[in-house]
């Protein structure tokens, strides 16, 4: 029974780690696209004025579709494997993200095959569509470099913000749980996420754009605030899913092993 419990705990950590790493990697790569939240929902873009910046709306990186899942997984790992589990997983995620960007960097510098550069046009049988593609994406290799060629400053800023956010999340989560005990899962999960993402939202912009691109501080504060409003809202809306995940884990582990892991996680 003891080995069975240990095996279940190991399987749980492996599954959570796989989900965590996969979502973190996807979020980094799709994050190059900026989309309009309002137009995606069929609405007219909002027009806010913050810190003297006019015409602000919810124009967000596509990575925000996935990062909330990472936030939830961080809190679940913290609940069952403690702060050390979160920090170790964060180091692993940073290493894997850096490795992935290195692989893409090398792939971008491979000489393209002659036929591949315009191979996407061959799939469009209609001549009008071919002409449109030539105008929008004439060279497949150029498109590849544009999509995957994120600036080193943005990559560095993203990794720094990610690690700082993870450490803050783990520390705040532990402090809230020390005060509330086993009650108030929503409080420690949502509270730690709100605080960690407040820093995450501004660290990226400060490193990549304030110091890296000489953006005025008013613009950084305005865009960071818009991003944080979205993250704040998602943290609240996803609370029911957090409870669903905890229920599924308790069903898998059993109440005894589940309680044992949560107690051990608090040290």
GIBELHU-V48490 format. One record per residue. N is the residue number from 1. RES is the residue in one letter. PHI is phi in whole degrees, 0 to 359 (999 if undefined). NEAR is the number of other ideal C-beta (glycine too) atoms within 10 Angstrom. D_CENTER is the distance of its C-alpha to the mean C-alpha in Angstrom with 2 decimals. Layout:
N,RES,PHI,NEAR,D_CENTER / N,RES,PHI,NEAR,D_CENTER
This chain:
1,X,999,7,37.12 / 2,X,296,6,35.65 / 3,X,294,7,34.40 / 4,X,297,10,33.12 / 5,X,295,15,31.05 / 6,X,296,11,29.69 / 7,X,297,10,28.85 / 8,X,296,17,27.00 / 9,X,296,18,24.96 / 10,X,295,10,24.19 / 11,X,298,12,23.24 / 12,X,299,20,20.92 / 13,X,295,16,19.14 / 14,X,296,10,19.01 / 15,X,295,12,17.58 / 16,X,297,20,14.86 / 17,X,295,18,14.10 / 18,X,297,10,14.15 / 19,X,296,16,11.77 / 20,X,298,22,9.32 / 21,X,295,18,9.89 / 22,X,298,15,10.03 / 23,X,293,21,6.77 / 24,X,296,26,5.15 / 25,X,294,17,7.99 / 26,X,299,17,7.90 / 27,X,299,22,4.80 / 28,X,295,23,6.74 / 29,X,280,18,9.89 / 30,X,279,16,9.81 / 31,X,294,20,8.54 / 32,X,291,15,12.23 / 33,X,270,12,13.47 / 34,X,255,9,14.20 / 35,X,235,15,15.48 / 36,X,265,15,17.74 / 37,X,296,16,16.73 / 38,X,296,14,20.43 / 39,X,294,13,21.86 / 40,X,298,10,19.53 / 41,X,271,8,21.03 / 42,X,79,6,24.45 / 43,X,245,12,24.93 / 44,X,284,9,26.19 / 45,X,302,14,23.78 / 46,X,290,13,24.18 / 47,X,220,9,25.87 / 48,X,260,15,25.09 / 49,X,236,10,26.66 / 50,X,227,16,24.98 / 51,X,52,15,26.35 / 52,X,82,10,28.76 / 53,X,265,17,26.23 / 54,X,264,9,27.44 / 55,X,70,9,26.09 / 56,X,285,18,22.49 / 57,X,219,16,20.56 / 58,X,274,21,17.09 / 59,X,259,15,16.16 / 60,X,241,20,12.40 / 61,X,290,17,10.07 / 62,X,298,15,9.48 / 63,X,297,19,5.74 / 64,X,293,18,6.21 / 65,X,292,17,7.80 / 66,X,253,18,5.33 / 67,X,303,22,2.79 / 68,X,304,21,6.50 / 69,X,295,19,7.38 / 70,X,297,23,5.74 / 71,X,299,26,7.63 / 72,X,297,23,10.54 / 73,X,297,22,10.80 / 74,X,301,26,10.92 / 75,X,291,25,13.73 / 76,X,292,22,15.43 / 77,X,299,27,15.64 / 78,X,298,28,16.95 / 79,X,296,25,19.44 / 80,X,255,21,20.95 / 81,X,231,21,20.54 / 82,X,78,20,20.38 / 83,X,298,18,18.97 / 84,X,298,12,20.03 / 85,X,298,20,18.07 / 86,X,294,26,14.76 / 87,X,295,17,15.82 / 88,X,297,14,17.05 / 89,X,293,23,13.99 / 90,X,293,22,11.96 / 91,X,301,12,14.77 / 92,X,297,14,14.66 / 93,X,297,22,11.01 / 94,X,298,17,11.90 / 95,X,297,12,15.11 / 96,X,290,15,13.84 / 97,X,294,20,11.47 / 98,X,298,13,14.57 / 99,X,297,11,16.79 / 100,X,297,14,15.08 / 101,X,293,19,15.38 / 102,X,296,10,18.92 / 103,X,298,10,19.79 / 104,X,293,17,18.75 / 105,X,303,14,20.68 / 106,X,291,9,23.68 / 107,X,297,11,23.48 / 108,X,296,14,23.61 / 109,X,264,8,26.83 / 110,X,285,9,28.59 / 111,X,292,6,31.57 / 112,X,289,14,31.07 / 113,X,294,9,33.80 / 114,X,303,8,36.12 / 115,X,290,8,35.86 / 116,X,287,11,32.04 / 117,X,304,16,31.73 / 118,X,242,16,33.18 / 119,X,295,12,32.61 / 120,X,292,16,30.37 / 121,X,285,15,33.48 / 122,X,292,9,35.49 / 123,X,279,9,33.51 / 124,X,262,14,34.46 / 125,X,287,7,38.08 / 126,X,286,8,38.71 / 127,X,295,8,39.90 / 128,X,296,8,38.47 / 129,X,294,12,34.95 / 130,X,299,16,35.62 / 131,X,297,12,36.71 / 132,X,296,12,33.63 / 133,X,295,16,31.40 / 134,X,298,14,33.54 / 135,X,286,8,33.02 / 136,X,270,8,29.25 / 137,X,224,15,28.31 / 138,X,288,13,31.49 / 139,X,241,14,30.19 / 140,X,299,16,27.61 / 141,X,292,15,27.05 / 142,X,296,13,26.41 / 143,X,299,14,23.82 / 144,X,300,18,22.10 / 145,X,292,15,22.13 / 146,X,293,13,20.93 / 147,X,288,14,17.86 / 148,X,265,14,16.79 / 149,X,275,13,18.46 / 150,X,293,18,15.87 / 151,X,295,11,17.70 / 152,X,298,12,17.78 / 153,X,294,14,17.41 / 154,X,292,18,14.08 / 155,X,298,16,12.85 / 156,X,298,15,14.54 / 157,X,299,21,13.27 / 158,X,296,24,9.57 / 159,X,291,19,10.56 / 160,X,297,17,12.83 / 161,X,297,22,10.61 / 162,X,299,23,8.12 / 163,X,292,17,11.43 / 164,X,300,15,13.18 / 165,X,298,26,10.73 / 166,X,293,25,10.98 / 167,X,296,16,14.71 / 168,X,298,18,15.29 / 169,X,301,28,13.67 / 170,X,296,24,15.93 / 171,X,291,17,18.93 / 172,X,295,18,18.88 / 173,X,304,26,18.33 / 174,X,296,19,21.33 / 175,X,293,13,23.48 / 176,X,293,17,23.06 / 177,X,293,22,23.85 / 178,X,297,11,26.84 / 179,X,274,10,28.15 / 180,X,259,13,27.56 / 181,X,70,8,28.13 / 182,X,281,11,27.12 / 183,X,272,9,27.14 / 184,X,69,14,24.49 / 185,X,303,17,21.38 / 186,X,298,15,19.89 / 187,X,290,14,20.94 / 188,X,288,22,19.40 / 189,X,289,27,16.07 / 190,X,290,20,15.80 / 191,X,298,19,17.55 / 192,X,293,26,15.45 / 193,X,294,30,12.16 / 194,X,297,17,14.08 / 195,X,287,17,15.41 / 196,X,295,27,12.49 / 197,X,284,24,10.45 / 198,X,297,17,13.80 / 199,X,288,16,13.89 / 200,X,302,26,10.36 / 201,X,298,22,11.22 / 202,X,262,19,14.47 / 203,X,297,19,14.14 / 204,X,302,24,12.39 / 205,X,293,23,15.13 / 206,X,295,19,17.84 / 207,X,288,18,17.50 / 208,X,282,23,16.81 / 209,X,242,19,18.98 / 210,X,287,18,21.31 / 211,X,274,13,22.44 / 212,X,275,16,21.48 / 213,X,229,12,22.78 / 214,X,59,7,25.05 / 215,X,293,16,23.52 / 216,X,293,13,25.55 / 217,X,298,11,24.11 / 218,X,297,12,24.76 / 219,X,292,17,22.43 / 220,X,299,21,19.60 / 221,X,295,19,20.26 / 222,X,293,20,20.59 / 223,X,292,21,17.40 / 224,X,299,22,15.42 / 225,X,294,17,17.22 / 226,X,298,20,16.46 / 227,X,296,21,12.68 / 228,X,291,17,13.22 / 229,X,301,14,15.58 / 230,X,296,16,13.13 / 231,X,296,21,10.64 / 232,X,301,16,13.95 / 233,X,296,12,15.20 / 234,X,293,18,12.41 / 235,X,299,23,12.70 / 236,X,288,12,16.37 / 237,X,294,10,16.39 / 238,X,271,17,14.43 / 239,X,305,16,16.91 / 240,X,301,9,19.23 / 241,X,292,12,16.77 / 242,X,298,21,16.41 / 243,X,294,12,20.20 / 244,X,297,12,20.39 / 245,X,296,16,18.38 / 246,X,297,18,20.64 / 247,X,296,10,23.64 / 248,X,296,10,22.85 / 249,X,293,20,22.47 / 250,X,296,14,25.74 / 251,X,295,10,27.46 / 252,X,284,13,26.52 / 253,X,280,20,27.39 / 254,X,92,13,30.18 / 255,X,296,9,30.76 / 256,X,294,10,32.46 / 257,X,294,20,29.89 / 258,X,300,20,27.02 / 259,X,294,13,28.87 / 260,X,296,15,29.70 / 261,X,294,20,26.13 / 262,X,295,19,25.04 / 263,X,292,10,28.10 / 264,X,295,12,27.52 / 265,X,297,20,23.92 / 266,X,276,14,25.52 / 267,X,77,9,27.75
